[in-house]
Amino acid sequence: MYYIEKTFEVSASHHLTLSYESKCTAVHGHNWKITVMCKSRELNADGMVADFTHVKNRIMDMLDHKDINSVLPFNPTAENIAFWIVSQIPKCYKAVVQESEGNVAIYEKD
């Protein structure tokens, strides 16, 4: 099995819809640190699992310098964003979304 990992930063705003009072219901921004992990039993014709630039750009193009609530059709928690990233990138099995120094969400396919 071959594995790749790509880490990059996305600057974007969002707000959360929550069942309780929280400062996160107001629009605010993060410099999100995102790590995408892909795997494959075989390499493609170019000798790669996936091109690192393609992995990064697929997410950057949709989220960077955007209001995530206007782009994604769900409550943009870090957990939901991690799940969404895995569904967007071929061969991706795990995403780590860090919205601030101490707050990290991880989604991994079973």
Protein Blocks (a to p, Z undefined) as FASTA:
>chain_A
ZZdddddddddddddddfbdcfklpccddddddddddddfbdcfkopabdfklmmmmmmm
mmgopafklmpgcdcdfklmmmmmmmmpghiabdcddfbfklccddddZZ
